[in-house]
Amino acid sequence: MTRRVARAVPFLLGVLCLLLACGGLGSDTAVGAAPWEGLDLVVCLDVSRSMQARDVAPDRLGYAKAQIEALAARAAGDRIGLVLFAGEARLRVPRTRDGASLAEMTRQAGPWDVARGGTDLAAAAVAAHEALAARRGQGAIVILSDGGDLAPADVAVVAEPLRPEGIAVHALGVGSARGAKIPTDAGVFVVDGEGRDVVSALGADGLRRLADATGGTYRGHTADGLVRLYEEAILPTARRVGAARESEGEGPAGLLLLLALLAFALDWGLGKLRSRRVPVVLAGLVWLCVLPGCAESPPEDAEARAMFLKGNQAFVDSLALEEAGRGPRGDPEARKAAYRRAEDALAAWQWAAATRADWPEARRNVERGLLRMAKLRERKQDDGSKKPPPKPPPPEVDEAEDPQPNPLTKVIATELPSGGVLRILDTLRQRERQKIDLRKARRTRRPALGGRDW
């Protein structure tokens, strides 16, 4: 009995190695073993007030928008998302292959899309990482900004979850070291607390530190800066990282498969590979070949349906928040939240509509979202233009133009001698006595009753 078990050890070892190899190829940890399916790229656009500076033509924000539109035309086939940030970050466009929709949403972006001012590079990187959570291919992040304060400790916190996943942060600095003044809509420049014009210069240190910490690349602005950064740094880095992760994912599975084949050969050499074991071996080999194809992520239709439903929920939330902020006593924060939720609904519907050409419901919802955004934008402008009328100033009295001045005013305004005051008091007493005597005379007076026949 013991000898029979010992002879079956090679076959059992081969089956065990085959099962472990199949489990390794189908597990979620072998992300790098998937073939190249294109790049998942999230673009972070700085829409802070300093991006209105004009040291880059036409201005910093206009240059960055043009670069993103050129990238959308160049990177056809890749999934590109858009994050807008200033003092906080918001996902404006989920990852999509529809470059036209991405370009249109980029053209509509501006400082009004983010309520909090400032330039928070860490918030932009975190939002982009969240947008890449369900990626199917190799992920990358690119930031277009004029820089911001990012301490080395903050860089380490941001880069820590990105490095294990092979996500590199690339940066394109927008602006000049000399800097420029920041214009406003009123035609003047932004001033500081002392009334001096604020000059915004490019802060490349934070962008460069973040790129170096994640294996990315930093470059300054040029005519085709973002497209060149994509071709020379973003795409090669993503392919190199993807190839390394693929080789890491295939190593253990290949070794286990080799051990399984050696064990089966040993069992065959010992003459114990009987006919009833052949179906088991063949089934295992078929499983090994078929399982990687069956372990793919869900089709894009399911993800598009989820985004479609997410847009519906965001639209309903926007309507409820608008109702809460309606009227003079409405909450102004609710009106702002309604605008943001409408943006989320529009972005989700546009992403869903871009995945399928035969989805009229999604395209109708996109039109509905555009109309609602236009309506809320007009209402937002009306609320900003409606200010309480200023109080009228008190009327100015010019005594020189008064044709009939009040004598009492002149008497009160002048200084009287003591004798004059006594005379006025005597006059008032005499008039008071006359009033009393007149009232007594009226009470004692009786009408004449003679000569009347009642």
SULDA-V83371 format. One record per residue. N is the residue number from 1. RES is the residue in three letters. PHI is phi in radians with two decimals (* if undefined). NEAR is the number of other C-alpha atoms within 8 Angstrom. Layout:
n,res,phi,near
N,RES,PHI,NEAR
N,RES,PHI,NEAR
This chain:
n,res,phi,near
1,MET,*,4
2,THR,-1.14,5
3,ARG,-1.12,6
4,ARG,-1.16,7
5,VAL,-1.15,8
6,ALA,-1.11,7
7,ARG,-1.19,10
8,ALA,-1.50,10
9,VAL,-1.07,8
10,PRO,-1.01,11
11,PHE,-1.13,11
12,LEU,-1.12,8
13,LEU,-1.15,10
14,GLY,-1.13,14
15,VAL,-1.11,11
16,LEU,-1.12,9
17,CYS,-1.12,12
18,LEU,-1.13,14
19,LEU,-1.14,9
20,LEU,-1.14,10
21,ALA,-1.13,14
22,CYS,-1.12,12
23,GLY,-1.13,8
24,GLY,-1.20,10
25,LEU,-1.25,13
26,GLY,-1.66,10
27,SER,-1.35,8
28,ASP,-1.31,5
29,THR,-1.29,4
30,ALA,-1.55,12
31,VAL,-1.18,9
32,GLY,-1.25,13
33,ALA,-1.35,12
34,ALA,-1.27,7
35,PRO,-1.21,6
36,TRP,-1.16,7
37,GLU,-2.08,7
38,GLY,1.74,9
39,LEU,-1.72,12
40,ASP,-1.77,15
41,LEU,-2.08,14
42,VAL,-2.03,15
43,VAL,-1.70,14
44,CYS,-1.83,15
45,LEU,-1.83,12
46,ASP,-1.39,14
47,VAL,-2.03,14
48,SER,-1.20,13
49,ARG,-1.09,9
50,SER,-1.18,8
51,MET,-1.28,13
52,GLN,-1.46,11
53,ALA,-1.08,13
54,ARG,-1.98,11
55,ASP,-1.40,10
56,VAL,-2.21,11
57,ALA,-1.39,8
58,PRO,-1.30,7
59,ASP,-2.74,12
60,ARG,-1.10,16
61,LEU,-1.18,10
62,GLY,-1.09,9
63,TYR,-1.11,11
64,ALA,-1.11,11
65,LYS,-1.08,10
66,ALA,-1.10,8
67,GLN,-1.14,12
68,ILE,-1.19,12
69,GLU,-1.09,12
70,ALA,-1.16,10
71,LEU,-1.16,11
72,ALA,-1.07,13
73,ALA,-1.31,8
74,ARG,-1.40,7
75,ALA,-1.58,7
76,ALA,-1.14,8
77,GLY,1.77,6
78,ASP,-1.52,11
79,ARG,-1.66,11
80,ILE,-2.11,15
81,GLY,-2.01,15
82,LEU,-2.32,15
83,VAL,-2.04,16
84,LEU,-1.78,16
85,PHE,-2.57,17
86,ALA,-2.54,14
87,GLY,-1.37,12
88,GLU,-2.54,14
89,ALA,-2.18,13
90,ARG,-2.45,10
91,LEU,-1.34,12
92,ARG,-1.61,12
93,VAL,-2.32,13
94,PRO,-1.11,12
95,ARG,-1.03,13
96,THR,-2.62,14
97,ARG,-1.62,11
98,ASP,-1.44,9
99,GLY,-1.17,12
100,ALA,-1.16,7
101,SER,-1.14,9
102,LEU,-1.07,15
103,ALA,-1.13,11
104,GLU,-1.15,8
105,MET,-1.14,10
106,THR,-1.18,11
107,ARG,-1.10,7
108,GLN,-1.45,6
109,ALA,-1.28,10
110,GLY,-2.95,6
111,PRO,-1.06,9
112,TRP,-1.26,6
113,ASP,-1.37,9
114,VAL,-2.20,14
115,ALA,-1.27,8
116,ARG,-1.52,7
117,GLY,-1.40,10
118,GLY,2.02,9
119,THR,-2.42,13
120,ASP,-1.79,14
121,LEU,-1.19,12
122,ALA,-1.12,10
123,ALA,-1.10,10
124,ALA,-1.13,16
125,ALA,-1.16,12
126,VAL,-1.15,9
127,ALA,-1.11,12
128,ALA,-1.17,14
129,HIS,-1.10,10
130,GLU,-1.12,7
131,ALA,-1.20,12
132,LEU,-1.65,11
133,ALA,-1.09,6
134,ALA,-1.85,5
135,ARG,-1.26,8
136,ARG,-1.83,7
137,GLY,-2.00,9
138,GLN,-1.36,16
139,GLY,-1.80,13
140,ALA,-2.69,14
141,ILE,-2.25,15
142,VAL,-2.31,12
143,ILE,-2.00,13
144,LEU,-1.92,13
145,SER,-2.76,11
146,ASP,-1.64,15
147,GLY,1.68,14
148,GLY,-2.97,11
149,ASP,-1.34,9
150,LEU,-2.51,10
151,ALA,-1.22,7
152,PRO,-1.00,7
153,ALA,-1.11,6
154,ASP,-1.16,9
155,VAL,-1.07,13
156,ALA,-1.12,9
157,VAL,-1.14,8
158,VAL,-1.21,11
159,ALA,-1.36,11
160,GLU,-1.03,8
161,PRO,-1.36,8
162,LEU,-1.49,12
163,ARG,-1.06,10
164,PRO,-1.07,7
165,GLU,-1.60,6
166,GLY,1.24,10
167,ILE,-1.66,13
168,ALA,-1.69,15
169,VAL,-1.83,15
170,HIS,-1.77,13
171,ALA,-2.45,15
172,LEU,-2.13,14
173,GLY,-1.30,15
174,VAL,-2.08,14
175,GLY,2.32,12
176,SER,-2.11,9
177,ALA,-1.19,7
178,ARG,-1.26,6
179,GLY,1.52,11
180,ALA,-2.73,10
181,LYS,-1.30,12
182,ILE,-1.86,15
183,PRO,-1.33,10
184,THR,-2.09,8
185,ASP,-1.17,5
186,ALA,-1.42,4
187,GLY,1.53,6
188,VAL,-2.04,7
189,PHE,-1.83,10
190,VAL,-1.19,10
191,VAL,-2.09,9
192,ASP,-1.58,8
193,GLY,-1.13,5
194,GLU,-1.68,5
195,GLY,1.47,6
196,ARG,-1.61,7
197,ASP,-1.13,9
198,VAL,-1.49,10
199,VAL,-1.90,8
200,SER,-1.76,10
201,ALA,-1.94,11
202,LEU,-1.18,13
203,GLY,-1.84,11
204,ALA,-1.47,10
205,ASP,-1.11,7
206,GLY,-1.12,13
207,LEU,-1.13,14
208,ARG,-1.20,11
209,ARG,-1.12,10
210,LEU,-1.16,11
211,ALA,-1.18,15
212,ASP,-1.14,10
213,ALA,-1.23,10
214,THR,-1.94,12
215,GLY,1.41,8
216,GLY,-1.66,14
217,THR,-2.28,12
218,TYR,-1.93,12
219,ARG,-2.49,9
220,GLY,-1.46,8
221,HIS,-1.34,9
222,THR,-2.39,5
223,ALA,-1.08,4
224,ASP,-2.12,7
225,GLY,-1.08,12
226,LEU,-1.28,11
227,VAL,-1.13,11
228,ARG,-1.15,9
229,LEU,-1.10,10
230,TYR,-1.16,10
231,GLU,-1.30,9
232,GLU,-1.72,8
233,ALA,-2.29,11
234,ILE,-1.15,13
235,LEU,-1.16,10
236,PRO,-1.08,9
237,THR,-1.11,10
238,ALA,-1.13,14
239,ARG,-1.17,9
240,ARG,-1.16,8
241,VAL,-1.17,10
242,GLY,-1.12,12
243,ALA,-1.17,9
244,ALA,-1.13,9
245,ARG,-1.21,11
246,GLU,-1.15,14
247,SER,-1.18,10
248,GLU,-1.14,10
249,GLY,-1.27,13
250,GLU,-1.46,10
251,GLY,-1.03,8
252,PRO,-1.05,10
253,ALA,-1.15,13
254,GLY,-1.12,9
255,LEU,-1.13,8
256,LEU,-1.12,12
257,LEU,-1.12,11
258,LEU,-1.10,8
259,LEU,-1.09,10
260,ALA,-1.09,14
261,LEU,-1.15,9
262,LEU,-1.13,9
263,ALA,-1.16,12
264,PHE,-1.16,12
265,ALA,-1.14,8
266,LEU,-1.13,9
267,ASP,-1.13,14
268,TRP,-1.14,9
269,GLY,-1.13,7
270,LEU,-1.39,8
271,GLY,1.36,7
272,LYS,-1.91,9
273,LEU,-1.45,11
274,ARG,-1.47,7
275,SER,-1.09,6
276,ARG,-1.29,6
277,ARG,-1.55,8
278,VAL,-1.06,9
279,PRO,-1.02,8
280,VAL,-1.14,8
281,VAL,-1.13,9
282,LEU,-1.10,8
283,ALA,-1.09,8
284,GLY,-1.15,11
285,LEU,-1.12,9
286,VAL,-1.10,8
287,TRP,-1.04,9
288,LEU,-1.11,11
289,CYS,-1.38,8
290,VAL,-1.56,8
291,LEU,-1.04,11
292,PRO,-1.01,10
293,GLY,-1.24,7
294,CYS,-1.38,6
295,ALA,-1.59,8
296,GLU,-1.20,6
297,SER,-1.21,5
298,PRO,-1.00,6
299,PRO,-1.12,6
300,GLU,-1.18,7
301,ASP,-1.08,7
302,ALA,-1.14,8
303,GLU,-1.18,9
304,ALA,-1.15,11
305,ARG,-1.09,9
306,ALA,-1.12,8
307,MET,-1.18,12
308,PHE,-1.07,12
309,LEU,-1.17,8
310,LYS,-1.12,10
311,GLY,-1.12,14
312,ASN,-1.06,9
313,GLN,-1.15,9
314,ALA,-1.12,12
315,PHE,-1.15,12
316,VAL,-1.09,8
317,ASP,-1.07,10
318,SER,-1.10,14
319,LEU,-1.10,9
320,ALA,-1.14,9
321,LEU,-1.19,12
322,GLU,-1.12,11
323,GLU,-1.14,7
324,ALA,-1.17,10
325,GLY,-1.70,13
326,ARG,-1.38,10
327,GLY,1.59,5
328,PRO,-1.14,4
329,ARG,-1.70,6
330,GLY,-1.24,9
331,ASP,-1.38,9
332,PRO,-1.13,7
333,GLU,-1.16,7
334,ALA,-1.15,12
335,ARG,-1.15,13
336,LYS,-1.14,8
337,ALA,-1.13,10
338,ALA,-1.09,14
339,TYR,-1.14,12
340,ARG,-1.17,10
341,ARG,-1.17,12
342,ALA,-1.14,14
343,GLU,-1.10,11
344,ASP,-1.07,11
345,ALA,-1.11,15
346,LEU,-1.11,13
347,ALA,-1.11,12
348,ALA,-1.15,14
349,TRP,-1.17,15
350,GLN,-1.14,12
351,TRP,-1.13,15
352,ALA,-1.14,13
353,ALA,-1.17,12
354,ALA,-1.30,11
355,THR,-1.41,12
356,ARG,-2.43,7
357,ALA,-1.46,6
358,ASP,-1.84,4
359,TRP,-2.32,8
360,PRO,-1.14,6
361,GLU,-1.09,6
362,ALA,-1.16,12
363,ARG,-1.20,11
364,ARG,-1.13,8
365,ASN,-1.16,10
366,VAL,-1.09,12
367,GLU,-1.08,8
368,ARG,-1.09,8
369,GLY,-1.15,13
370,LEU,-1.12,9
371,LEU,-1.12,8
372,ARG,-1.18,9
373,MET,-1.08,11
374,ALA,-1.12,8
375,LYS,-1.12,8
376,LEU,-1.18,9
377,ARG,-1.17,9
378,GLU,-1.13,8
379,ARG,-1.15,8
380,LYS,-1.14,8
381,GLN,-1.18,8
382,ASP,-1.12,8
383,ASP,-1.12,7
384,GLY,-1.28,7
385,SER,-1.46,6
386,LYS,-1.45,6
387,LYS,-2.08,5
388,PRO,-1.08,4
389,PRO,-1.12,4
390,PRO,-1.18,4
391,LYS,-1.21,4
392,PRO,-1.17,4
393,PRO,-1.21,4
394,PRO,-1.12,4
395,PRO,-1.12,4
396,GLU,-1.60,4
397,VAL,-1.75,4
398,ASP,-1.84,6
399,GLU,-1.17,6
400,ALA,-1.21,4
401,GLU,-1.68,5
402,ASP,-1.40,7
403,PRO,-1.26,4
404,GLN,-2.22,4
405,PRO,-1.18,7
406,ASN,-1.34,6
407,PRO,-1.15,6
408,LEU,-1.10,6
409,THR,-1.08,8
410,LYS,-1.19,8
411,VAL,-1.15,8
412,ILE,-1.19,7
413,ALA,-1.29,6
414,THR,-1.65,6
415,GLU,-1.58,6
416,LEU,-1.68,6
417,PRO,-1.30,6
418,SER,-1.13,6
419,GLY,-1.16,6
420,GLY,-1.12,8
421,VAL,-1.09,9
422,LEU,-1.12,8
423,ARG,-1.11,8
424,ILE,-1.10,8
425,LEU,-1.12,8
426,ASP,-1.08,8
427,THR,-1.09,8
428,LEU,-1.13,8
429,ARG,-1.14,8
430,GLN,-1.10,8
431,ARG,-1.16,8
432,GLU,-1.17,8
433,ARG,-1.13,8
434,GLN,-1.07,8
435,LYS,-1.11,8
436,ILE,-1.13,8
437,ASP,-1.09,8
438,LEU,-1.17,8
439,ARG,-1.17,8
440,LYS,-1.10,8
441,ALA,-1.12,8
442,ARG,-1.22,7
443,ARG,-1.28,6
444,THR,-1.49,6
445,ARG,-1.29,6
446,ARG,-2.08,4
447,PRO,-1.26,4
448,ALA,-1.31,4
449,LEU,-1.79,5
450,GLY,-1.25,4
451,GLY,1.43,4
452,ARG,-1.98,5
453,ASP,-1.93,3
454,TRP,-1.53,2
